Amino acid sequence: MATSSRPGGTPPSSKINLVLVALLVAALLTILAGGYLLLTRAQPPAAAPAAPPPIFVALEPMTVNLHADGRGRFLHVSLTLKSADPASQERIAQYLPEVRSRVLTLLSNREAETLASAAGKAQLADEIVATVNRPFAAGLPEQRITHAMFTAFVLQ
């Protein structure tokens, strides 16, 4: 019996089978790679620690006379302090008259011209934080006030 063969020596059905097998292997590898990527990315990222809620301490408005060149100038200001911890908030509330006295003394020693600029207000806020953070009595820790924010600022 005579077999008919083509010039390449391989029957046409075996070439088709070889191509199909190669396509199946490629598809299988693609599916496996996609599954691996999905599984490694599907895991939720580690949750960042939640920031504690801010603690604000509002001070009553204050009005002080300012140093001026022969003119009567005054400053009316309302402040809110941002505390880093509840213990500082409690000490601020406990020593509130001393806090107000420190801030009023600091404000009254200012010149009106220096408070008119944004840089002057920022410097004043930093000095308020430093003043309030000092311990109120020997043996007490420093307060942890991080910001002093002006909620009203009228320079007249």
Rosetta constraint file for C-alpha pairs under 8 A:
AtomPair CA 5 CA 9 HARMONIC 6.08 0.50
AtomPair CA 5 CA 10 HARMONIC 7.24 0.50
AtomPair CA 5 CA 11 HARMONIC 6.72 0.50
AtomPair CA 6 CA 10 HARMONIC 6.76 0.50
AtomPair CA 6 CA 11 HARMONIC 6.73 0.50
AtomPair CA 10 CA 14 HARMONIC 6.81 0.50
AtomPair CA 10 CA 15 HARMONIC 7.21 0.50
AtomPair CA 11 CA 15 HARMONIC 6.99 0.50
AtomPair CA 12 CA 16 HARMONIC 6.55 0.50
AtomPair CA 13 CA 17 HARMONIC 6.17 0.50
AtomPair CA 14 CA 18 HARMONIC 6.06 0.50
AtomPair CA 15 CA 19 HARMONIC 6.30 0.50
AtomPair CA 16 CA 20 HARMONIC 6.15 0.50
AtomPair CA 17 CA 21 HARMONIC 6.11 0.50
AtomPair CA 18 CA 22 HARMONIC 6.22 0.50
AtomPair CA 19 CA 23 HARMONIC 6.18 0.50
AtomPair CA 20 CA 24 HARMONIC 6.11 0.50
AtomPair CA 21 CA 25 HARMONIC 6.14 0.50
AtomPair CA 22 CA 26 HARMONIC 6.18 0.50
AtomPair CA 23 CA 27 HARMONIC 6.06 0.50
AtomPair CA 24 CA 28 HARMONIC 6.02 0.50
AtomPair CA 25 CA 29 HARMONIC 6.13 0.50
AtomPair CA 26 CA 30 HARMONIC 6.16 0.50
AtomPair CA 27 CA 31 HARMONIC 6.17 0.50
AtomPair CA 28 CA 32 HARMONIC 6.16 0.50
AtomPair CA 29 CA 33 HARMONIC 6.09 0.50
AtomPair CA 30 CA 34 HARMONIC 6.09 0.50
AtomPair CA 31 CA 35 HARMONIC 6.05 0.50
AtomPair CA 32 CA 36 HARMONIC 6.15 0.50
AtomPair CA 33 CA 37 HARMONIC 6.26 0.50
AtomPair CA 34 CA 38 HARMONIC 6.14 0.50
AtomPair CA 35 CA 39 HARMONIC 6.10 0.50
AtomPair CA 36 CA 40 HARMONIC 6.17 0.50
AtomPair CA 37 CA 41 HARMONIC 6.07 0.50
AtomPair CA 38 CA 42 HARMONIC 5.62 0.50
AtomPair CA 39 CA 43 HARMONIC 6.90 0.50
AtomPair CA 54 CA 82 HARMONIC 7.05 0.50
AtomPair CA 54 CA 83 HARMONIC 7.23 0.50
AtomPair CA 54 CA 84 HARMONIC 7.38 0.50
AtomPair CA 55 CA 82 HARMONIC 5.77 0.50
AtomPair CA 55 CA 83 HARMONIC 5.26 0.50
AtomPair CA 55 CA 84 HARMONIC 6.86 0.50
AtomPair CA 55 CA 85 HARMONIC 7.14 0.50
AtomPair CA 55 CA 86 HARMONIC 7.23 0.50
AtomPair CA 55 CA 89 HARMONIC 7.37 0.50
AtomPair CA 56 CA 80 HARMONIC 6.48 0.50
AtomPair CA 56 CA 81 HARMONIC 5.62 0.50
AtomPair CA 56 CA 82 HARMONIC 4.64 0.50
AtomPair CA 56 CA 83 HARMONIC 6.08 0.50
AtomPair CA 56 CA 89 HARMONIC 7.88 0.50
AtomPair CA 57 CA 80 HARMONIC 5.54 0.50
AtomPair CA 57 CA 81 HARMONIC 5.05 0.50
AtomPair CA 57 CA 82 HARMONIC 6.40 0.50
AtomPair CA 57 CA 83 HARMONIC 7.36 0.50
AtomPair CA 57 CA 89 HARMONIC 6.86 0.50
AtomPair CA 57 CA 92 HARMONIC 7.94 0.50
AtomPair CA 58 CA 79 HARMONIC 6.14 0.50
AtomPair CA 58 CA 80 HARMONIC 4.22 0.50
AtomPair CA 58 CA 81 HARMONIC 6.25 0.50
AtomPair CA 59 CA 78 HARMONIC 6.64 0.50
AtomPair CA 59 CA 79 HARMONIC 5.50 0.50
AtomPair CA 59 CA 80 HARMONIC 5.89 0.50
AtomPair CA 59 CA 81 HARMONIC 7.72 0.50
AtomPair CA 59 CA 100 HARMONIC 7.71 0.50
AtomPair CA 60 CA 78 HARMONIC 6.33 0.50
AtomPair CA 60 CA 79 HARMONIC 7.36 0.50
AtomPair CA 61 CA 76 HARMONIC 7.03 0.50
AtomPair CA 61 CA 77 HARMONIC 5.60 0.50
AtomPair CA 61 CA 78 HARMONIC 4.27 0.50
AtomPair CA 61 CA 79 HARMONIC 7.04 0.50
AtomPair CA 62 CA 75 HARMONIC 7.98 0.50
AtomPair CA 62 CA 76 HARMONIC 5.67 0.50
AtomPair CA 62 CA 77 HARMONIC 5.36 0.50
AtomPair CA 62 CA 78 HARMONIC 6.28 0.50
AtomPair CA 62 CA 104 HARMONIC 7.27 0.50
AtomPair CA 63 CA 74 HARMONIC 6.89 0.50
AtomPair CA 63 CA 75 HARMONIC 5.50 0.50
AtomPair CA 63 CA 76 HARMONIC 4.26 0.50
AtomPair CA 63 CA 77 HARMONIC 6.38 0.50
AtomPair CA 64 CA 74 HARMONIC 5.53 0.50
AtomPair CA 64 CA 75 HARMONIC 5.38 0.50
AtomPair CA 64 CA 76 HARMONIC 6.64 0.50
AtomPair CA 64 CA 104 HARMONIC 6.98 0.50
AtomPair CA 64 CA 107 HARMONIC 6.86 0.50
AtomPair CA 64 CA 108 HARMONIC 5.64 0.50
AtomPair CA 65 CA 72 HARMONIC 7.39 0.50
AtomPair CA 65 CA 73 HARMONIC 5.95 0.50
AtomPair CA 65 CA 74 HARMONIC 4.28 0.50
AtomPair CA 65 CA 75 HARMONIC 6.42 0.50
AtomPair CA 65 CA 108 HARMONIC 5.97 0.50
AtomPair CA 66 CA 72 HARMONIC 7.54 0.50
AtomPair CA 66 CA 73 HARMONIC 5.42 0.50
AtomPair CA 66 CA 74 HARMONIC 5.21 0.50
AtomPair CA 66 CA 75 HARMONIC 6.85 0.50
AtomPair CA 66 CA 107 HARMONIC 7.74 0.50
AtomPair CA 66 CA 108 HARMONIC 5.47 0.50
AtomPair CA 66 CA 109 HARMONIC 6.82 0.50
AtomPair CA 66 CA 110 HARMONIC 5.95 0.50
AtomPair CA 66 CA 111 HARMONIC 5.80 0.50
AtomPair CA 66 CA 112 HARMONIC 6.12 0.50
AtomPair CA 67 CA 73 HARMONIC 7.15 0.50
AtomPair CA 67 CA 108 HARMONIC 7.51 0.50
AtomPair CA 67 CA 109 HARMONIC 6.96 0.50
AtomPair CA 67 CA 110 HARMONIC 6.21 0.50
AtomPair CA 67 CA 111 HARMONIC 4.81 0.50
AtomPair CA 67 CA 112 HARMONIC 6.56 0.50
AtomPair CA 68 CA 72 HARMONIC 6.62 0.50
AtomPair CA 68 CA 73 HARMONIC 6.26 0.50
AtomPair CA 68 CA 111 HARMONIC 6.18 0.50
AtomPair CA 68 CA 112 HARMONIC 6.36 0.50
AtomPair CA 73 CA 112 HARMONIC 7.01 0.50
AtomPair CA 73 CA 155 HARMONIC 7.51 0.50
AtomPair CA 73 CA 156 HARMONIC 5.54 0.50
AtomPair CA 74 CA 112 HARMONIC 7.84 0.50
AtomPair CA 74 CA 155 HARMONIC 6.10 0.50
AtomPair CA 74 CA 156 HARMONIC 5.39 0.50
AtomPair CA 75 CA 153 HARMONIC 7.22 0.50
AtomPair CA 75 CA 154 HARMONIC 5.68 0.50
AtomPair CA 75 CA 155 HARMONIC 4.65 0.50
AtomPair CA 75 CA 156 HARMONIC 6.30 0.50
AtomPair CA 76 CA 152 HARMONIC 7.40 0.50
AtomPair CA 76 CA 153 HARMONIC 5.88 0.50
AtomPair CA 76 CA 154 HARMONIC 5.00 0.50
AtomPair CA 76 CA 155 HARMONIC 6.52 0.50
AtomPair CA 77 CA 150 HARMONIC 6.93 0.50
AtomPair CA 77 CA 151 HARMONIC 7.44 0.50
AtomPair CA 77 CA 152 HARMONIC 5.12 0.50
AtomPair CA 77 CA 153 HARMONIC 4.55 0.50
AtomPair CA 77 CA 154 HARMONIC 6.30 0.50
AtomPair CA 78 CA 150 HARMONIC 5.82 0.50
AtomPair CA 78 CA 151 HARMONIC 5.26 0.50
AtomPair CA 78 CA 152 HARMONIC 4.78 0.50
AtomPair CA 78 CA 153 HARMONIC 6.67 0.50
AtomPair CA 79 CA 148 HARMONIC 6.61 0.50
AtomPair CA 79 CA 149 HARMONIC 5.64 0.50
AtomPair CA 79 CA 150 HARMONIC 4.72 0.50
AtomPair CA 79 CA 151 HARMONIC 5.64 0.50
AtomPair CA 79 CA 152 HARMONIC 7.20 0.50
AtomPair CA 80 CA 148 HARMONIC 5.92 0.50
AtomPair CA 80 CA 149 HARMONIC 5.21 0.50
AtomPair CA 80 CA 150 HARMONIC 6.46 0.50
AtomPair CA 80 CA 151 HARMONIC 6.81 0.50
AtomPair CA 81 CA 145 HARMONIC 6.64 0.50
AtomPair CA 81 CA 146 HARMONIC 7.66 0.50
AtomPair CA 81 CA 147 HARMONIC 5.85 0.50
AtomPair CA 81 CA 148 HARMONIC 4.65 0.50
AtomPair CA 81 CA 149 HARMONIC 6.26 0.50
AtomPair CA 82 CA 145 HARMONIC 5.66 0.50
AtomPair CA 82 CA 146 HARMONIC 5.70 0.50
AtomPair CA 82 CA 147 HARMONIC 5.13 0.50
AtomPair CA 82 CA 148 HARMONIC 6.42 0.50
AtomPair CA 82 CA 149 HARMONIC 7.84 0.50
AtomPair CA 83 CA 88 HARMONIC 6.37 0.50
AtomPair CA 83 CA 89 HARMONIC 6.12 0.50
AtomPair CA 83 CA 144 HARMONIC 5.89 0.50
AtomPair CA 83 CA 145 HARMONIC 4.39 0.50
AtomPair CA 83 CA 146 HARMONIC 5.93 0.50
AtomPair CA 83 CA 147 HARMONIC 7.50 0.50
AtomPair CA 84 CA 88 HARMONIC 7.27 0.50
AtomPair CA 84 CA 144 HARMONIC 5.43 0.50
AtomPair CA 84 CA 145 HARMONIC 5.95 0.50
AtomPair CA 84 CA 146 HARMONIC 6.37 0.50
AtomPair CA 85 CA 89 HARMONIC 6.68 0.50
AtomPair CA 85 CA 144 HARMONIC 6.81 0.50
AtomPair CA 86 CA 90 HARMONIC 6.21 0.50
AtomPair CA 87 CA 91 HARMONIC 6.31 0.50
AtomPair CA 88 CA 92 HARMONIC 6.11 0.50
AtomPair CA 88 CA 143 HARMONIC 4.93 0.50
AtomPair CA 88 CA 144 HARMONIC 5.83 0.50
AtomPair CA 88 CA 145 HARMONIC 7.24 0.50
AtomPair CA 89 CA 93 HARMONIC 6.28 0.50
AtomPair CA 90 CA 94 HARMONIC 6.09 0.50
AtomPair CA 91 CA 95 HARMONIC 5.96 0.50
AtomPair CA 91 CA 143 HARMONIC 7.50 0.50
AtomPair CA 92 CA 96 HARMONIC 5.50 0.50
AtomPair CA 92 CA 99 HARMONIC 6.94 0.50
AtomPair CA 92 CA 143 HARMONIC 7.87 0.50
AtomPair CA 95 CA 99 HARMONIC 6.28 0.50
AtomPair CA 95 CA 136 HARMONIC 7.39 0.50
AtomPair CA 96 CA 100 HARMONIC 6.15 0.50
AtomPair CA 97 CA 101 HARMONIC 6.14 0.50
AtomPair CA 98 CA 102 HARMONIC 6.11 0.50
AtomPair CA 98 CA 136 HARMONIC 7.83 0.50
AtomPair CA 99 CA 103 HARMONIC 6.25 0.50
AtomPair CA 99 CA 132 HARMONIC 6.26 0.50
AtomPair CA 100 CA 104 HARMONIC 5.95 0.50
AtomPair CA 101 CA 105 HARMONIC 6.04 0.50
AtomPair CA 102 CA 106 HARMONIC 6.20 0.50
AtomPair CA 102 CA 131 HARMONIC 6.82 0.50
AtomPair CA 102 CA 132 HARMONIC 7.16 0.50
AtomPair CA 103 CA 107 HARMONIC 6.09 0.50
AtomPair CA 103 CA 128 HARMONIC 6.41 0.50
AtomPair CA 103 CA 131 HARMONIC 7.43 0.50
AtomPair CA 103 CA 132 HARMONIC 7.62 0.50
AtomPair CA 104 CA 108 HARMONIC 6.03 0.50
AtomPair CA 105 CA 109 HARMONIC 6.50 0.50
AtomPair CA 106 CA 110 HARMONIC 7.23 0.50
AtomPair CA 106 CA 128 HARMONIC 7.45 0.50
AtomPair CA 110 CA 114 HARMONIC 7.37 0.50
AtomPair CA 110 CA 115 HARMONIC 7.58 0.50
AtomPair CA 111 CA 115 HARMONIC 6.91 0.50
AtomPair CA 112 CA 116 HARMONIC 6.57 0.50
AtomPair CA 112 CA 155 HARMONIC 7.34 0.50
AtomPair CA 113 CA 117 HARMONIC 7.73 0.50
AtomPair CA 114 CA 120 HARMONIC 5.30 0.50
AtomPair CA 115 CA 120 HARMONIC 4.82 0.50
AtomPair CA 115 CA 121 HARMONIC 5.54 0.50
AtomPair CA 115 CA 124 HARMONIC 7.85 0.50
AtomPair CA 115 CA 155 HARMONIC 7.91 0.50
AtomPair CA 116 CA 120 HARMONIC 6.73 0.50
AtomPair CA 116 CA 121 HARMONIC 7.41 0.50
AtomPair CA 116 CA 155 HARMONIC 7.48 0.50
AtomPair CA 117 CA 121 HARMONIC 6.46 0.50
AtomPair CA 118 CA 122 HARMONIC 6.19 0.50
AtomPair CA 119 CA 123 HARMONIC 6.11 0.50
AtomPair CA 120 CA 124 HARMONIC 6.12 0.50
AtomPair CA 121 CA 125 HARMONIC 6.17 0.50
AtomPair CA 122 CA 126 HARMONIC 6.34 0.50
AtomPair CA 123 CA 127 HARMONIC 6.24 0.50
AtomPair CA 124 CA 128 HARMONIC 6.14 0.50
AtomPair CA 125 CA 129 HARMONIC 6.36 0.50
AtomPair CA 125 CA 147 HARMONIC 7.37 0.50
AtomPair CA 125 CA 148 HARMONIC 5.32 0.50
AtomPair CA 125 CA 149 HARMONIC 6.94 0.50
AtomPair CA 125 CA 150 HARMONIC 7.96 0.50
AtomPair CA 126 CA 130 HARMONIC 6.35 0.50
AtomPair CA 126 CA 147 HARMONIC 7.48 0.50
AtomPair CA 126 CA 148 HARMONIC 7.18 0.50
AtomPair CA 127 CA 131 HARMONIC 6.03 0.50
AtomPair CA 128 CA 132 HARMONIC 6.05 0.50
AtomPair CA 128 CA 148 HARMONIC 6.66 0.50
AtomPair CA 129 CA 133 HARMONIC 6.00 0.50
AtomPair CA 129 CA 145 HARMONIC 6.16 0.50
AtomPair CA 129 CA 146 HARMONIC 6.79 0.50
AtomPair CA 129 CA 147 HARMONIC 6.28 0.50
AtomPair CA 129 CA 148 HARMONIC 5.99 0.50
AtomPair CA 130 CA 134 HARMONIC 6.71 0.50
AtomPair CA 132 CA 143 HARMONIC 7.14 0.50
AtomPair CA 132 CA 145 HARMONIC 7.38 0.50
AtomPair CA 133 CA 142 HARMONIC 5.40 0.50
AtomPair CA 133 CA 143 HARMONIC 4.48 0.50
AtomPair CA 133 CA 144 HARMONIC 6.15 0.50
AtomPair CA 133 CA 145 HARMONIC 6.16 0.50
AtomPair CA 134 CA 142 HARMONIC 5.34 0.50
AtomPair CA 134 CA 143 HARMONIC 6.65 0.50
AtomPair CA 135 CA 140 HARMONIC 5.78 0.50
AtomPair CA 135 CA 141 HARMONIC 5.70 0.50
AtomPair CA 135 CA 142 HARMONIC 4.53 0.50
AtomPair CA 135 CA 143 HARMONIC 6.64 0.50
AtomPair CA 136 CA 140 HARMONIC 6.71 0.50
AtomPair CA 136 CA 142 HARMONIC 7.81 0.50
